[in-house]
């Protein structure tokens, strides 16, 4: 079982994750993990905090000479802006945050709640996801995320070129839309406002059979939705067509199945092909071999420079909400976060489906299952 727990506060000394279940034998590519952390800090519209932090991963356990041992791996990120106990207690909770509900629920001050709830925590989740993606990379599974819409401006992809995304100030695959998006972020900053958007992640190379139809909590789409909804400020998740499927007749939603013998030899889809992918690569909670498509809606950040109306907790009088240093737009960062939490969940499903004690056993089990499936398909008429 691949699983992780994170710990730490936004302005605490460090953020930590313990990742259990990474197979033995995986070379830990720190440069890849650090690159994902750097991408999370980037994107037009980010605030001053990102200039204070230089996120680089420290790996404290579970490795030997740069290779995973199968033991739990400890990931640690140092907070340069560590000042938790010097910060004051906010006088008025911010609408759209957990400030009020969390402080009442835990019977603490607002500060203790918002420091843990902060999206700064996603930095170490990105590190955990990037670590899990090293396993996926070893077996030919790729995960690719980008911004599809920002501030109401659509940016439909014009390619799937990682260089195009990485050259974009807002991580789109549509250079034609970038200038308008940047202008919208500038306008929001001038108005003391914030912007949200839509991010998309595509997973390719998944074998048929990840997830399961037999229990709701084993369904791959349910697991992905849960993982993505766990990211701060994500308010909606779609798989494939998502909500658009509800607006179409069944004939325009169902993906036909074709068989193309020329692709049958060593193909992970055994020659089965779909002319469309409205299901987003998942049917009945199980991967069907097509690309897995996950889309997430990120709300605008609720911390406004213009400050919204609130209540002073001591006097109960009307008061502007407390302002905490924040971003104007973190949608590009969200695309990186969602990409990596999706990668983590795909890796977890892969290691549940196949033996994941070591990288060699994972490869061997995948090959054996593939061979068995091939044999069963060749003798389909003789099945019990």
N, C-alpha and C positions, 0 to 999 in steps of 0.2 A: 504494500500500500504506500503510495506517495502522498505525503501530507506535510503541512507546515503550520507553524504558529509564529506570529510576530509579536514583538514587544518594543516599547519605547514611546517617548513623547516628542512632540514637534521641536521643543526647545530643551529636551533632555540631553544627556551626554551622548547617547547613541541610539540607533535603531538596530534591532536584532531579529533574525529569523532562524529557526531550527527547521531544517528540511530533512525529513526521514523518508527513505525509500529510493534514493538515487542508486542505481545499480553500481556494483564495483566495476572498475575498469574504464570509467569515463574520464577523459582528459579535461581538466577544468580550465577552460579558456577564459581567463580573467579579462582579457582584452575585450572579448565579446560582451561579457557582463557589464564592464565599465562603459562600453559604448552605448548599451541600452540605458544605463543610468544617465549618461550624458544627454541622450536624446530626450529622456523624460524631463530634464531640466531646461530644454530648449523650447523653441516655438515662439512666434511673435505674440506679445501680450503678457508675457510672464513678468512677475514683480521682482523687487530688489532681493528677496530671499535667495533666489537662484544664483546671484552674484556673490553671495556670502558662503555658499556651500560648494565644495568640490567633492562630489560623490565618487568615492572609489571603494571597491569592495575589499573587506578583510575576511579571509576564510580561516576560521579558528579550529576546526575539527573535521574529521571524516575524510581526510586526504593523506596520501603518502607520496611524496615526490611529485605533487601536482596531479595525482590520479585518485579518483574516488575509491574508497575501500568498502563501501556498502554500509558503513556506520552513519549515524546522523551527521549532517553537515551544518555547521554554525556560520551564518553570514552576519557581518557586522558593518554598519555604516556610522562613521563618526559625524556628529553634528558640530560644525564649526560655531554656529550661533547658539551655543548651549548657555541658557540663562534662565531656566525654568523657575527657580525659586526666587529670582529677583523681579519677576514680572508681577504686575499688580492684578488684583481681582477686577474683572470687568464689572462696571456698575449696572449696565443694561444689556440683557441678552439680545443676540442677533436673530431676527426672523430668518427661517430657512436653515438654521443650524440646530444642533442638539443642545445648545446652551441651556435653555430653560428646562426641557424635559429631562435631560441627563442629570442636571444638578439636583432636581427634585427627586428623581429616581434613586440616585446614589447618595443623596443627602450630603453632597460636597459643595464646594464652590464651583463657579462656572469654569474657572481656570483649569482645574484638574480634569474636567470633562473635555473641553475643547482641545487641550493639548494632545490627548490620545485620539480624539476623533479626527484630528487634522489630516488632510490629504498628504501631508509630509510622510505619513506611514506608508504610502504606496511606493516610496523609493525602495524599501526593502522587499516589498512584494514583486516589484520589477526584477530585482536581483534574483529572487527565488524562481520567478518565471523564466528568466534568462538561463539560470542553471538547469531547469527542467528541459529547456529547449536544446541544450547540448545533447541530451539523450535523443530527442527527436531528430536532430541533425544527423546522428550516427545511423539512423535507419531510413533516411530519405524523406522525412516529413518536414515541411516548411510552414512557417507562420508569418503572415505579412499584414501589417495594419497601416491605416492611413485615415485622413480626415475626408469625409464625404460631403459635409455641409457645415457652415459656420456662420452664426449670426443671421440665419435665414438665407444665406447665399449658397446655392447648390454648387458642388464641385465634382461632377461626375467624372470618374477616372478616364483618362485618355490613353492610358497604358498601364502596365503592371511593373514598371521599371523602378527599382529601388533607388536608382540615382536621381530620377525625377522627384520622388518623394523627399529624398534627403536634401535636395537643392531648394525645395520649397520652404519659405519662411513659416508656413503654417501646415506643413506636412501633407499637402494634397497631392493628387496625381493629375492635377489640372492647372498648369501654369497660367492659363487664360483667366482663371478665377482669382488668382492670388492677389492681384492688385486691389480688386474690389473688397476682398476680405480684410486685407491690411488696413484699407481706408475705414472700414466699418469698426475695426478694433480701435483705431485712432479716435474716431468719433465717440465711441463709448467711453474711452479714457477721459476725453474732454468733458463729457457729461457726468462723470463720476459714476458710470454704470459698468456693467459687465455683459459678456456674451457667452452663449452656449453653442452646442452644435451636435453633429452626428458623426460617429467614427465607425469604421468597418474593419473587420479582421477576416482574412481568408486563409484557411488551412488546406494545403495540398499534400498529396501523398499518403493520406490515411488509408489503411486497409479497410475492407469491409468487416464490420462486426464489432467496432468499438461501442461500448454502451450495451444496453439490453432492453428488451420490451417487457421483461417479466416482473419488474417492480418499478414503481414511479421514481424512486430515488436512484435507480440505476440508469435511467434514461439519459443519454448523452446530452440532448438538448436542454433537459431540466438542470443538469449539472452545470452546463455552460452558462445558462441564464442565472443561476444562483451565484456563480463565481463572478460574473460581470456586474450583477446588481450589488454585489458586495463592495464595489469600488465607489468611493465617495462621489456624490453628485450625479451618479447614473440613475435615471428615472424610468428607463424603458429599454427592453432588449428584444430584438427580432432575430429569428433564424430564417435564412432564405428570404422569401417574399415578405414574411412577417405579416403586418397588418394589411398589406396590400392583398394578401390572399383572401381576406374577408370580403373584398370588394369585387372579386371575380367569380365567374361560374367555375364549377369543378373542372370543366374541359380546358380551362385556361390556367389551371393551377397544377393539375396532375402532370408528372414528368413521365413521358412514354419510355419504355425500355426497349432497347435494340441489342442485337447480338452481332458483333463484327469479328468473324473468325481470325482475321489478320492480326488482331490484337490479343489473341487468346493464349499465347505461349507462356510467358512469364509475367503477364500483366496482373497487378493486384486486383483488378476488377474482372479478371477472367473473361475478358472480351465483351462484357456487358457495358453498354453506353447509353447515355441520356442526351437527347438533343437540347434539353433545357435542364435547369437546376433550380427550380422554384422551391424545392424542399430544403435547399441550402445544405445538401450533403447528408441529411439525417432523416430517416423514415422510421417511425415507430420507436424512436429513442435510440436508434442504431445507425452508425455510419454506413453509408451505402457505396462508398468509393469515390463519389463526386466531391469536389471541393466543398469544405464546410465554411459557410458564410454566416458570420455573427455581426450584428449591427447594434450599436448602443447610442442612446440619447443622453447627452450630458446637459444638465441644466446650467444656466448662468450661475456663477459664484454668488452666493447670497451676501457676502461681505462687500458692502458698497462704500466707496469713498464719499458719496453723498449722504450716507447713513440713513437707514430707514427708521420709521417710528418704532418705539419700544416703551418699556416701563422700567423705571429705576427700581431695582430689587429691594433697596432699603426703604424708600419712601412710598413706593407704588405709584408715584406720580409719572405722568407721561414724560418721555425722555428720548432723545435720539439714541439709536443702538450704538454700542461700543464699536469702534473701528479697529480691526486687527489687520496688520499689513497683509496685503493679498494681491492676487493677479487680476488683471482686467479680463484675460481670457486664458484658460488652461486646456482648451480643446485639443491642441496638438499633443500636449503631455498626456491627455486622456487616451489618445490613440495608441501611445506607447504602453500605457498601463494595461489597457484592455488587451492589446496584442499579447502581453506577457502573462496575464492571468488566464487567458484562453490557452496559451501554450502550456501552462502548468496543468490545466485540467485535461487537455488532450494527452499529455504525458502520463497523468495518473490513470486515465482510462486504458492507455496502451499497456502500462505495466500490470494492470489488473487482468487484461485479456491474455497477456503472454508472460512467461516466467521472466521476472525482472531482477533476479538476485545478482546477476552480472551482465555486462554488455554482451559477452559471448553467448550466454544462455538466452538472452533476449533475441539475438539474431537467429540462434539455432531454433528456438521455439517458433518464431515467426515463419521461418523457412519450412519447418515441419507441418505447421498448421496449413500453410499455403499448399504444400504438397498433398495433404490429406483432403483439403477442399477440392483441389484439382482432380484427385482420384474419384471423389464422390460425384463430382459433376460429370466426369466421363462415364460413370455407371449409374446415372440418375434413374434410369428406368428399373434398375435392380435394387433400388433402396428399399429398406424394410418399411 
